[in-house]
Amino acid sequence: MDVIAVAAVSENGVIGDGPTLPWSLPEEVQRYRERVADDLVVIGRRTFEMFDDPPGAAQLVLSRSDRAYDDPDVTHAGSVADAVAIARERGASVLYVLGGSAIYEAFLPHYDRMLLSRIEGEYDGDAYFPEFDRDEWDLVSETQFDGYVLEEWVPTFERE
C-alpha cells in the first residue's frame, strides 16, 4: 500500500488559515478531489470537521479522542499505526493523507510519495506543511497549472 501526502502549499509553506484556504483556485481543488475520490483518506479531526462533503470514498479520522461516527464511511483512528493497519485490513492500495499540519508531520516518515500543489505567492495563515529534508526526497515531476505547480516527490531511499 502506498501512503501519499496530497497538499496545497504556498511559497511560504502555508496550507490553511482557520477553516479556509487563503487563496482561491477552484481548478486545483477539483483536481485534488478527483485524485482521492475513489480512495481511502486519512484526515485530522479538526480538518475533517471543516468539510460539509469530506473528500475521498471513505475517511479515517485521526484523533487522540475515540469517537463514533454516524456515517459508515467514516472511521476513527487513534494513531498513525492504527490508520495504516485499518487501511491494510481494508485492502486499500493507497492511503491519501490530507492534513492538517500535525497529521502531515506525523505521517512524514511513512510517505511513499508527496503530491504538493505549490501555490504561487505567499499567504498569511495558521497552518503549515511540515519542513522535510530535501536531501531525503527527489522531485521527480513538475506540472504547471494556472496559479500553481504540481510537484511529485519520492523518497531518495526506498522506505521499509
URWONOR-V461951 format. One record per residue. PSI is psi in degrees with one decimal (none if undefined). OMEGA is omega in degrees with one decimal (NA if undefined). BURIAL is 1 if it has 24 or more other C-alpha atoms within 12 Angstrom, else 0. Layout:
PSI,OMEGA,BURIAL
PSI,OMEGA,BURIAL
//
This chain:
134.2,176.6,1
136.4,174.2,1
119.2,-171.2,1
125.0,173.2,1
136.3,172.9,1
119.6,-176.8,1
149.4,169.0,1
124.2,-171.6,1
124.7,177.8,1
171.6,-179.6,1
-26.2,178.2,0
17.3,171.9,0
-2.2,-178.7,1
136.5,174.5,1
-11.1,179.8,1
166.3,177.6,1
96.3,-174.0,0
-133.5,-177.5,0
10.8,-175.3,0
165.3,168.7,0
139.6,-178.4,1
7.1,177.9,1
166.7,177.6,1
104.9,177.5,0
77.8,-175.9,0
-33.3,-180.0,0
-36.4,178.3,0
-42.8,179.0,1
-40.8,178.9,0
-45.5,178.4,0
-42.4,178.5,0
-49.6,-178.6,1
-40.0,178.9,1
-39.0,-179.0,0
-42.4,-173.6,1
-0.1,-170.0,1
-37.8,-174.4,0
10.2,-171.1,0
169.7,176.0,1
134.6,178.5,1
152.7,172.2,1
137.2,-172.5,1
145.1,177.2,1
156.7,-176.6,1
-47.5,-178.6,1
-40.1,178.0,1
-43.8,178.3,1
-43.6,-177.0,1
-13.1,177.3,0
-18.0,-175.4,0
133.4,168.0,0
-35.7,-179.2,0
88.3,-174.9,0
144.5,178.6,1
159.6,177.2,1
161.1,177.9,1
-31.0,177.8,1
151.5,-175.5,1
136.8,167.0,1
117.9,-178.3,1
112.8,-177.6,1
119.6,-178.7,1
144.5,175.8,1
-24.3,179.3,0
123.8,178.7,0
132.2,-177.5,0
152.8,173.0,0
145.7,-179.6,0
142.3,179.9,0
-31.1,-177.9,0
124.2,-179.0,0
-13.8,178.1,0
-0.2,-178.4,0
126.4,-177.3,1
140.0,175.2,1
140.6,170.4,1
130.8,-175.7,1
-12.0,-177.9,1
170.4,175.6,1
-46.9,-179.7,1
-40.2,178.3,0
-46.7,-179.7,0
-45.2,179.5,1
-41.9,179.7,1
-43.2,178.8,0
-44.0,179.4,1
-42.6,178.9,1
-42.5,178.5,0
-34.3,-179.9,0
-3.6,179.1,0
24.4,-179.8,0
136.1,175.5,1
-20.0,179.6,0
146.0,172.5,1
114.0,178.9,1
132.0,178.4,1
122.2,-171.6,1
11.8,172.5,1
-177.2,4.4,1
-156.6,-171.8,1
-51.3,-176.8,1
-33.3,179.7,1
-45.6,176.4,1
-43.5,-177.9,1
-41.4,-179.1,1
-34.4,-178.6,1
-9.8,-173.9,1
-44.0,179.8,1
-8.0,-173.9,1
-6.6,-175.2,1
137.0,169.5,1
-22.8,176.8,1
155.7,169.7,1
128.8,175.7,1
102.6,-173.5,1
118.9,172.2,1
106.9,-179.3,1
104.2,-176.3,1
132.1,179.4,1
130.4,177.0,1
165.8,176.7,0
142.2,-174.9,0
153.7,171.1,0
143.3,177.9,0
175.4,-179.1,0
3.9,179.1,0
137.3,-175.0,1
148.2,171.5,1
139.9,-177.0,1
148.3,172.8,1
142.5,174.8,0
150.6,-177.5,0
107.7,-176.5,0
-13.5,173.6,0
-18.2,-179.2,0
2.4,-177.6,0
145.2,175.5,1
130.8,172.9,0
110.4,-172.9,0
-17.9,175.2,0
152.2,175.0,0
127.4,178.5,0
121.1,-177.3,0
131.1,172.3,0
171.8,179.4,0
110.0,176.7,0
-7.4,-180.0,0
163.9,175.2,1
126.6,175.7,1
117.6,179.3,1
139.1,172.8,1
123.1,-179.3,1
140.7,173.2,1
151.3,179.0,1
143.3,177.7,1
-39.2,179.1,0
143.3,-178.3,0
136.4,178.4,0
151.9,177.3,0
none,NA,0
//
